[in-house]
Every structure is written in structure tokens, then in C-alpha cells.
Amino acid sequence: MHPMPMPGGNEIVQERAPLPYTEAERQFSRFVQERMYRLLRGDDNALVLMRRYHAGKPEVSFFMPARLRKGDIRGRIAEEIVYGVLRFLDPFAPGGPVVQEAHYDRLTEVQTFPTQYPHIVVERMDVFDKAGTCCQYVEWRAVRLQNQRKSTLINRAVDMANLALEISRFFPLP
């Protein structure tokens, strides 16, 4: 059965082969996705993704956890993971970085896609056999990245303040 065509691109539904990540690249992809989620939830106010140096020899550097050695991650793979975040943050772009994890019996890849709602994303998860030769299934799920209770309380306070300002327009102080 073939997926129905989707307007604006098929990256979210098309069949794909697993990416050739090393273990360090899997950890880096997970780190970048977790940092992106922290930004979306409001846990962090900024996310530095990459720095490109132009003076002298052109170089690119990436911010990664200390447990990973720089030499264990191929530059072009790290750059593609970071570009995935940049594409994700563009409201008209396709999905974000592909995060790969190796489990004892399977290989999974997760890619996040923006939606029209600011704090809800769609996650596509491809599950392959351990060798990465056969896709076992693809799952899509909608995920809220915002603490609804905390946001509701803040929104109520903002609504009350706005209501007070509206009332003050009709009943000005003498």
C-alpha cells in the first residue's frame, strides 16, 4: 500500500533507508534533538547550533557534550544534523534532524516535523531490523512540547491583566 500524496512534500511519509550514523553520531543527534526540545518547551532561551569560522582556514564547530570526542563525529554528518534543526525551525521547511538510536534488537530513527500549532510537533519513527536492512514499521505521533498546566496558569494571568486594561479604558481614573 502506498501512502496518499501529501501537499508540500513527502518527507514525513516516504519510505527511507536508515542513515549511516556511528554510535557517536547517534549520541550527537539525540543531544541536538534534546536541546531543540528544551528550547521549544521554554527550558532554554537560546540554542547555539554551530559556529562557522572564516578567518584563516575555514572551519565549522559544533556544540556537543563533553562525553563525545570531536574526531568520532564526521563533519558532514554533524552539519546535516544541525541543518535539520534549522530546517525544522523554518515554518515552511520539511522536518528536523533525523535522530538514530541502536537498540539490542533494532535500529530506530526519529524525525520531528513542525505543525501549525506552536508547541505541538509530529514525530515520525522508522524501526529497522538490527542490521538496518529492512524497515519493520513506521509510526507517526503528535507530541506536545509545552507544559500545559504551567502555560494555562500563565495564560490566565495574562488574560486577567488584559481584562483589567480593557476595563480601565471604559472607566478611566479621574
HELIX and SHEET records of a PDB file:
HELIX    1   1 GLU A   23  ARG A   41  1                                  19    
HELIX    2   2 LYS A   70  ASP A   72  5                                   3    
HELIX    3   3 GLY A   75  LEU A   89  1                                  15    
HELIX    4   4 GLN A  148  PHE A  170  1                                  23    
SHEET    1   A 2 MET A  50  TYR A  53  0                                        
SHEET    2   A 2 GLU A  59  PHE A  62 -1                                        
SHEET    1   B 4 VAL A  98  ALA A 102  0                                        
SHEET    2   B 4 ARG A 106  PRO A 114 -1                                        
SHEET    3   B 4 ILE A 120  ASP A 129 -1                                        
SHEET    4   B 4 CYS A 135  ARG A 144 -1                                        
END                                                                             
